[in-house]
Amino acid sequence: MDQEKKDYWMKELKPYRFRIIWTTLFFLLALLLLWIGFGKTLVLLIFATVGYMIGKMRDEDLDIYSLIDSVRSMIGI
């Protein structure tokens, strides 16, 4: 695909980007639930969340306390 076509499709799909992202995310979650079951999917999501948090700490040079504060603000505690 040349750059013109990519730019065209990006412009056309931009208003729908969050619908596409969330639909894909929940479709993959449903597939995981069907293939490996609820418990294993839950463990997988927990490990992925912990991995994301560790990566965020390393990327932004955060300590554990600032990470806990950011999580608390996200969930409203």
CORQUIGI-V942847 format. One record per backbone hydrogen bond with DSSP energy under -0.5 kcal/mol. NH is the residue of the N-H (numbers start at 1). CO is the residue of the C=O. If there is no record, write none. Layout:
NH:CO ; NH:CO
This chain:
6:2 ; 7:3 ; 8:4 ; 9:5 ; 10:6 ; 11:7 ; 12:8 ; 13:9 ; 14:10 ; 16:13 ; 17:14 ; 20:16 ; 21:17 ; 22:18 ; 23:19 ; 24:20 ; 25:21 ; 26:22 ; 27:23 ; 28:24 ; 29:25 ; 30:26 ; 31:27 ; 32:28 ; 33:29 ; 34:30 ; 35:31 ; 36:32 ; 37:32 ; 37:33 ; 41:37 ; 42:38 ; 43:39 ; 44:40 ; 45:41 ; 46:42 ; 47:43 ; 48:44 ; 49:45 ; 50:46 ; 51:47 ; 52:48 ; 53:49 ; 54:50 ; 55:51 ; 56:52 ; 57:53 ; 58:54 ; 59:55 ; 60:56 ; 61:57 ; 62:57 ; 67:63 ; 68:64 ; 69:65 ; 70:66 ; 71:67 ; 72:68 ; 73:69 ; 74:70 ; 75:71 ; 76:72 ; 77:72
